[in-house]
Amino acid sequence: QVQLVESGGGLVQPGGSLRLSCAASGSIFSINTMGWYRQAPGKERELVAVISRRGSTSYADSVKGRFTISRDNANNTMYLQMNNLTPEDTAVYYCYAQTTVPPSDFWGQGTQVAVFS
């Protein structure tokens, strides 16, 4: 089992920045891919960014050039640096981890990000 705890959400004005963190615990040795998803009110959960254990990254087109995903394997923590935020980024952001042995998916409880004037 893997436990994921997000932090760093909050209220910010358009153009502002936030940094989300996701701390992993439990069977962390088997974690391969990690990522961030988000879900806005009335919408489906969507992928924001993913990062492999080796550091390869991929982003949704809507956040490219504004968001940066990173991970610190030594401290079992993943980050999402979000810059130039817009109201369209308002959502609950979820941390995600995929393990290889056994193959399973794990989710955090979510952290709210709200962007408005």
BAMARBA-427322 format. One line per field, with one value per atom (N, C-alpha, C): atom name; x, y, z; residue in one letter. Coordinates in Angstrom, 1 decimal. Layout:
BEGIN
atom	[CA,...];
px	[X,...];
py	[Y,...];
pz	[Z,...];
rest	[A,...];
This chain:
BEGIN
atom	[N,CA,C,N,CA,C,N,CA,C,N,CA,C,N,CA,C,N,CA,C,N,CA,C,N,CA,C,N,CA,C,N,CA,C,N,CA,C,N,CA,C,N,CA,C,N,CA,C,N,CA,C,N,CA,C,N,CA,C,N,CA,C,N,CA,C,N,CA,C,N,CA,C,N,CA,C,N,CA,C,N,CA,C,N,CA,C,N,CA,C,N,CA,C,N,CA,C,N,CA,C,N,CA,C,N,CA,C,N,CA,C,N,CA,C,N,CA,C,N,CA,C,N,CA,C,N,CA,C,N,CA,C,N,CA,C,N,CA,C,N,CA,C,N,CA,C,N,CA,C,N,CA,C,N,CA,C,N,CA,C,N,CA,C,N,CA,C,N,CA,C,N,CA,C,N,CA,C,N,CA,C,N,CA,C,N,CA,C,N,CA,C,N,CA,C,N,CA,C,N,CA,C,N,CA,C,N,CA,C,N,CA,C,N,CA,C,N,CA,C,N,CA,C,N,CA,C,N,CA,C,N,CA,C,N,CA,C,N,CA,C,N,CA,C,N,CA,C,N,CA,C,N,CA,C,N,CA,C,N,CA,C,N,CA,C,N,CA,C,N,CA,C,N,CA,C,N,CA,C,N,CA,C,N,CA,C,N,CA,C,N,CA,C,N,CA,C,N,CA,C,N,CA,C,N,CA,C,N,CA,C,N,CA,C,N,CA,C,N,CA,C,N,CA,C,N,CA,C,N,CA,C,N,CA,C,N,CA,C,N,CA,C,N,CA,C,N,CA,C,N,CA,C,N,CA,C,N,CA,C,N,CA,C,N,CA,C,N,CA,C,N,CA,C,N,CA,C,N,CA,C,N,CA,C,N,CA,C,N,CA,C,N,CA,C,N,CA,C,N,CA,C,N,CA,C,N,CA,C];
px	[0.8,0.0,0.9,0.4,1.0,0.1,0.6,-0.2,0.3,-0.6,-0.2,-0.9,-0.1,-0.7,-0.3,-1.3,-1.0,-1.0,-0.3,-0.4,0.0,-0.3,0.1,-0.9,-2.1,-3.2,-3.6,-4.5,-5.0,-5.6,-5.8,-6.4,-5.3,-5.4,-4.4,-5.0,-4.5,-5.0,-4.5,-5.2,-4.7,-3.3,-2.4,-1.0,-0.1,-0.7,0.1,0.6,1.3,1.9,1.6,1.6,1.5,2.4,2.8,3.6,2.9,2.5,1.9,3.0,2.8,3.6,2.8,3.4,2.8,3.8,3.5,4.4,3.9,4.8,4.5,5.0,4.3,4.8,4.2,4.7,4.3,5.2,4.7,5.5,6.1,6.9,7.4,8.4,9.0,10.0,9.5,8.2,7.6,6.9,7.0,6.4,7.2,6.5,7.2,6.7,5.6,5.1,4.3,4.5,3.7,3.2,2.1,1.6,0.5,0.1,-1.0,-2.2,-3.3,-4.6,-5.4,-6.4,-7.2,-8.7,-9.6,-11.0,-11.7,-12.2,-13.0,-14.4,-15.2,-16.6,-17.4,-18.1,-18.9,-18.1,-16.8,-16.0,-15.3,-14.8,-14.2,-12.7,-12.2,-10.8,-9.9,-8.9,-8.0,-6.6,-5.7,-4.3,-3.7,-2.8,-2.1,-0.7,0.0,1.4,1.8,2.7,3.2,4.8,5.4,6.8,7.2,8.2,8.6,9.6,10.0,11.0,12.3,12.6,13.9,13.8,12.6,12.5,11.9,11.5,10.9,9.5,9.2,7.9,7.0,5.7,4.8,3.7,3.2,2.2,1.0,-0.1,-1.3,-1.0,-1.5,-1.2,-1.6,-2.7,-3.2,-2.2,-1.3,-0.3,1.1,1.4,2.8,3.3,4.5,5.2,4.8,3.8,3.4,3.6,3.5,3.6,4.9,5.5,6.6,6.5,6.6,6.5,7.9,8.1,9.4,9.2,10.3,10.2,11.5,11.5,12.7,12.6,13.2,13.1,13.7,14.7,15.3,14.4,13.5,12.6,11.1,11.0,9.6,8.6,9.0,8.1,8.0,6.9,6.7,6.1,6.4,6.0,5.4,4.6,4.0,4.1,5.0,5.2,4.2,3.3,2.3,2.5,2.8,3.0,2.0,1.8,0.9,-0.5,-1.0,-2.3,-3.4,-4.4,-5.6,-6.9,-8.0,-9.2,-9.5,-9.1,-9.4,-8.6,-7.6,-6.8,-7.5,-8.6,-9.3,-9.8,-9.5,-9.8,-9.3,-9.7,-9.1,-8.0,-6.8,-5.6,-5.3,-5.2,-4.9,-3.5,-2.9,-1.6,-1.9,-1.1,-1.3,0.0,0.0,1.2,0.8,1.7,1.5,2.6,2.3,3.3,3.4,4.6,4.8,4.7,4.9,4.8,4.1,2.8,2.0,1.5,1.1,0.6,-0.7,-0.6,-1.7,-1.6,-2.8,-2.9,-3.3,-2.7,-3.0,-3.3,-4.2,-4.6,-4.5,-4.1,-4.2,-5.7,-5.8,-7.2,-7.6,-6.6,-6.9,-6.6,-6.2,-6.0,-6.6,-7.3,-8.1,-7.2,-7.3,-6.6,-7.7,-7.8,-8.8,-8.1,-8.4,-7.8,-8.8,-8.9,-9.8,-9.5,-9.9,-9.6,-10.3];
py	[-1.2,0.0,1.3,2.3,3.6,4.6,5.5,6.6,7.9,8.8,10.0,11.2,12.2,13.3,14.6,15.3,16.6,17.7,18.8,20.1,21.2,22.4,23.6,24.3,23.7,24.4,25.7,26.4,27.7,28.6,29.8,30.9,31.8,32.1,32.9,33.8,34.9,35.8,35.4,35.7,35.4,36.0,35.1,35.5,35.1,34.6,34.2,32.8,32.3,31.0,30.3,28.9,28.0,26.8,26.2,25.0,23.9,22.9,21.7,20.7,20.0,18.9,17.6,16.5,15.2,14.3,14.0,13.1,11.7,10.8,9.4,8.6,7.6,6.7,5.3,4.3,3.0,2.2,1.5,0.7,1.5,2.5,3.5,2.9,1.8,1.2,0.8,0.5,0.0,1.1,2.3,3.4,3.7,3.7,4.1,5.5,5.5,6.8,7.5,8.8,9.7,10.8,11.4,12.5,13.3,14.4,15.2,15.2,15.1,15.2,16.3,16.9,17.9,17.6,18.1,18.0,19.3,20.0,21.2,20.9,21.8,21.5,21.2,20.1,19.7,19.1,18.9,18.3,17.0,16.3,15.0,15.3,14.3,14.4,14.4,15.3,15.3,15.3,14.7,14.7,16.1,16.4,17.7,17.4,16.5,16.2,14.9,14.2,13.0,13.0,12.2,12.1,10.6,10.1,8.8,8.8,7.6,7.5,8.1,8.0,8.5,10.0,10.6,12.0,12.5,11.5,11.9,12.5,13.6,14.3,14.5,14.7,14.9,15.8,16.8,17.8,17.9,18.2,18.6,19.9,20.0,21.2,22.5,22.4,23.6,24.2,23.4,23.8,23.9,23.5,23.5,24.9,25.1,26.4,27.1,26.7,27.3,26.5,25.2,24.2,23.4,23.0,22.2,21.1,19.8,18.7,18.2,17.8,17.3,16.3,15.5,14.6,14.4,14.2,14.0,12.6,11.6,10.2,9.9,10.7,10.5,10.8,11.8,12.2,11.8,11.0,10.4,11.5,12.6,13.7,14.2,14.5,15.1,16.5,17.3,18.7,19.1,20.1,20.8,22.3,22.9,24.3,24.9,25.8,26.3,27.8,28.3,29.8,30.3,31.6,32.3,31.6,31.4,30.8,31.6,30.9,31.5,30.9,31.6,31.0,29.6,29.3,28.0,26.9,27.3,26.3,25.9,26.6,26.3,24.9,24.1,22.7,22.1,20.8,20.0,19.3,19.4,18.7,17.4,16.3,15.0,14.5,14.0,13.3,11.8,11.3,9.9,9.2,7.9,7.1,5.7,5.2,3.9,3.0,1.8,0.9,-0.2,-0.9,-2.0,-3.4,-3.5,-4.7,-4.6,-5.0,-5.3,-4.1,-4.3,-3.1,-2.6,-1.3,-0.7,0.8,1.4,2.9,3.4,4.5,5.1,6.6,7.2,8.6,9.2,10.5,11.3,11.8,12.6,13.1,14.3,15.0,16.2,17.4,18.5,19.8,20.8,21.8,22.7,23.9,24.2,25.4,26.3,27.5,28.5,29.7,30.1,31.3,32.3,33.4,34.4,35.7,36.8,38.1,38.5];
pz	[0.0,0.0,0.0,-0.6,-0.7,-0.2,0.7,1.1,0.5,0.1,-0.6,0.1,0.5,1.2,0.4,-0.1,-0.8,0.2,-0.2,0.5,-0.4,0.0,-0.8,-1.6,-1.6,-2.3,-1.6,-2.2,-1.6,-2.6,-2.2,-3.0,-3.5,-4.8,-5.4,-6.5,-6.7,-7.8,-9.2,-10.2,-11.6,-11.8,-12.4,-12.6,-11.4,-10.4,-9.2,-9.3,-8.3,-8.3,-7.0,-7.1,-6.0,-6.3,-5.2,-5.3,-4.5,-5.2,-4.5,-4.2,-3.1,-2.7,-2.5,-2.7,-2.5,-1.8,-0.5,0.2,0.2,-0.2,-0.3,0.9,1.3,2.4,2.1,2.8,2.6,1.7,0.8,-0.1,-1.3,-0.9,-1.9,-2.8,-2.4,-3.3,-4.6,-4.7,-5.9,-6.7,-6.3,-7.1,-8.4,-9.5,-10.7,-11.2,-11.9,-12.3,-11.2,-11.2,-10.3,-11.1,-10.6,-11.4,-10.7,-11.3,-10.8,-11.8,-11.2,-11.9,-11.2,-12.0,-11.3,-11.8,-11.0,-11.3,-10.9,-11.9,-11.7,-11.5,-10.9,-10.6,-11.9,-11.9,-13.1,-14.2,-14.0,-15.1,-14.7,-15.6,-15.3,-14.9,-14.1,-13.7,-14.9,-15.0,-16.1,-15.7,-16.6,-16.3,-16.4,-15.5,-15.5,-16.0,-15.2,-15.5,-14.9,-15.5,-15.0,-15.0,-14.1,-14.1,-13.8,-14.5,-14.3,-13.1,-12.7,-11.6,-12.0,-13.3,-13.8,-14.2,-14.1,-14.3,-15.6,-16.4,-17.7,-17.4,-18.1,-17.8,-19.0,-18.7,-19.8,-19.2,-20.0,-19.5,-20.4,-19.8,-20.6,-21.3,-22.5,-23.3,-22.6,-21.8,-21.1,-20.1,-19.6,-18.6,-19.0,-20.3,-20.8,-20.7,-20.2,-20.1,-18.8,-18.1,-16.9,-15.6,-15.8,-14.6,-14.8,-13.7,-13.7,-12.7,-13.1,-12.2,-11.9,-10.6,-10.2,-9.1,-8.8,-7.7,-7.0,-5.7,-4.9,-4.4,-5.1,-4.8,-3.4,-3.0,-1.7,-0.6,-0.8,0.3,0.0,-1.1,-1.4,-1.6,-2.3,-2.4,-3.9,-4.3,-5.7,-5.6,-6.5,-6.5,-7.8,-7.7,-8.9,-8.7,-9.4,-9.4,-10.4,-10.0,-10.9,-11.0,-12.2,-12.4,-13.3,-13.3,-14.2,-14.2,-13.0,-12.8,-13.4,-13.9,-14.4,-13.7,-13.8,-13.2,-13.7,-15.0,-15.5,-14.8,-14.0,-13.2,-11.9,-11.6,-10.4,-10.4,-9.4,-9.3,-8.1,-7.8,-6.8,-7.4,-6.9,-7.5,-6.7,-7.4,-6.8,-7.2,-6.2,-6.4,-6.8,-7.7,-8.2,-8.2,-7.9,-7.9,-8.5,-9.3,-9.9,-9.5,-8.9,-8.4,-9.5,-9.4,-10.3,-9.7,-8.4,-7.7,-6.4,-6.4,-7.5,-8.3,-9.5,-10.3,-9.8,-9.2,-8.6,-8.8,-8.6,-8.6,-7.3,-6.9,-5.6,-5.8,-4.9,-5.0,-3.7,-3.7,-2.5,-2.3,-1.2,-0.9,-1.6,-2.3,-3.0,-2.2,-3.0,-2.4,-3.3,-2.7,-3.5,-4.0,-5.2,-5.8,-6.4,-5.9,-6.4,-6.9,-8.1,-8.7,-9.1,-8.4,-8.8,-8.1,-8.7,-8.3,-7.0];
rest	[Q,Q,Q,V,V,V,Q,Q,Q,L,L,L,V,V,V,E,E,E,S,S,S,G,G,G,G,G,G,G,G,G,L,L,L,V,V,V,Q,Q,Q,P,P,P,G,G,G,G,G,G,S,S,S,L,L,L,R,R,R,L,L,L,S,S,S,C,C,C,A,A,A,A,A,A,S,S,S,G,G,G,S,S,S,I,I,I,F,F,F,S,S,S,I,I,I,N,N,N,T,T,T,M,M,M,G,G,G,W,W,W,Y,Y,Y,R,R,R,Q,Q,Q,A,A,A,P,P,P,G,G,G,K,K,K,E,E,E,R,R,R,E,E,E,L,L,L,V,V,V,A,A,A,V,V,V,I,I,I,S,S,S,R,R,R,R,R,R,G,G,G,S,S,S,T,T,T,S,S,S,Y,Y,Y,A,A,A,D,D,D,S,S,S,V,V,V,K,K,K,G,G,G,R,R,R,F,F,F,T,T,T,I,I,I,S,S,S,R,R,R,D,D,D,N,N,N,A,A,A,N,N,N,N,N,N,T,T,T,M,M,M,Y,Y,Y,L,L,L,Q,Q,Q,M,M,M,N,N,N,N,N,N,L,L,L,T,T,T,P,P,P,E,E,E,D,D,D,T,T,T,A,A,A,V,V,V,Y,Y,Y,Y,Y,Y,C,C,C,Y,Y,Y,A,A,A,Q,Q,Q,T,T,T,T,T,T,V,V,V,P,P,P,P,P,P,S,S,S,D,D,D,F,F,F,W,W,W,G,G,G,Q,Q,Q,G,G,G,T,T,T,Q,Q,Q,V,V,V,A,A,A,V,V,V,F,F,F,S,S,S];
